């Protein structure tokens, strides 16, 4: 580790640049005089990450100059052009998904287009099925699973719920912690028997549903969003959680989709060794920002 000090080329902030080599990384950190990091550059790729928006110009200028100095000895005619990762705007209350309760997307749909109070009361009294029954069950299932996930907070995990994506779809739950990131899809099949294969799921021996395949696709979608804003690889695993079932039989051979009943999600609590505490916070800060998912 080595350090040099120089005023930034912009002249607005004096930044100290420190080179850091550990765990296979080679980075240049730009720090304020008090030691606070305001940005860093990957020496190998030339990518620059800005940590303080107000210091953006100075960080880019000083780190670009240091990167150029490092590469001139090898190729004086071609210094790599630094690539700056996109930055999210400051988080506002309207964009903070951390306040979303489990099932918010379904609740909003029911409030907007679902049956009114009188219709619900009549249906309940007459035991009359409604087209909205599956939505009500879905809401109950997401709330139950969300409550289980929220309990993992004491183990260092962060849970987000009802993350809106493009095209009016959402991610039921996202769990972020030392064991990585888990994209969780909740399915409520009350008093049904569920069979899970590699690519499909059968409920009471019925028609195959592509739950597993869609869960894998969702996890890849989540990883693309998070890695767009994070400076490290973000492994995302798909999870299917079944609520209210009488039997859950998993015959999948690939096991690349985790399958649980709602109270079994506590099995994720002891997982570790994938993300550091700082990385957990960085991923969480991206995932909770509505604007990160706007075009996902």
Buried (B, 14 or more C-beta within 10 A) or exposed (E): EEEEEEEBBBEEBBBBBBBBEEEEEBBBBBBBEEEEBBBBBBBEEBBBBBBBEEBBBBBBBBBBBBBBEBBEEEEEEEBBEBEBEEEBEEBEEEBEBBEBEBBBBBBBBBEEEBBEEEEBEEBEEEEEEBEBEEBBBBBBBBBBBBEBBBBBEEBBBBBBBBBBBEEEEBBBBBBBBBBBBBBBBBBBBEEBBBBBBBBBBBBEEEEEBEBBBBBBEBBEBBBEBBBBBBBBEBBBBBBBBBBBBEEBEBEBEEEEBBBBBBEBBBEBBEBEEBBEEEBBEBBBBBBBBBEBBEEB
